[in-house]
Amino acid sequence: MRGILNGVDYAQWDPAADGHLAAHYTPENLGGKRDCRAGLLHAFGLEKIADTTPVIGIVSRLAAQKGFGIVAEIAEELAERDLAVVALGAGDPRFENFFRGWAFRHPGSVAVQIRYDEALAHKIEAGADIFLMPSRYEPCGLNQIYSLKYGAVPIVRATGGLDDTIEEWDAAKGTGTGFKFEGYDAKDLLAEIDRALEAFRDKEGWTRLMRNGMARDYSWSGPAKEYVKVYEEAAQRRA
């Protein structure tokens, strides 16, 4: 058995050229991300969110596998934090109803659209400060890779490809690309979100964290070479 990470098509997922965005930006010039954030909040009716309040984005199939069971357990505690949540997705009626109810109870800080929309998915990656992906299991995952490119810092559970693609942030060393928690437990998830919220207050450190992620290369060039190696090895064994 051989595991090969997914790749992504940066011709489609690149904030420097993405046609779905309100503005373009690069690691060297992040100014356009502010415009993308404002456009995202407008699209979800959260225009009153302060500039100092981090926006957490979710784009997902709404299912137990994606970790929304433990999100539901801490939803009310999260609503007490200084943060906003925007979510896009559809799936299990149980989780669709959870997100609708969460947004209904906290209309000033939580907003959801129960559907899938390709353009809006791009806008969330570009406009969010943080991207939440607390999967119970995940063979690889793509959204955390998109998030790195778009400077939306991922919070993930350390499982499968999420663990492989996200490096834990070390503020002292200025290394890492996101935040990871080990156990599939709501308290662990909440603790990691609180870590991210604390890091967000350090603007210089947060900018470094964003740029670390944006510099990572998860294009198809690396996986393609790995596939070639596997094919060559198979051909040699057959010969």
FENZI-V397585 format. One record per helix or strand. SS is the DSSP state (H for helix, E for strand). FROM is the first residue (numbers start at 0). TO is the last residue. If there is no record, write none. Layout:
[[SS;FROM;TO] [SS;FROM;TO]]
This chain:
[[E;7;7] [H;30;42] [E;53;61] [H;63;65] [H;67;72] [H;74;78] [E;82;90] [H;92;104] [E;109;113] [H;117;126] [E;129;132] [H;142;149] [E;152;156] [H;159;164] [E;167;167] [E;169;169] [E;174;174] [E;177;180] [H;185;199] [H;202;213] [E;218;218] [H;219;237]]
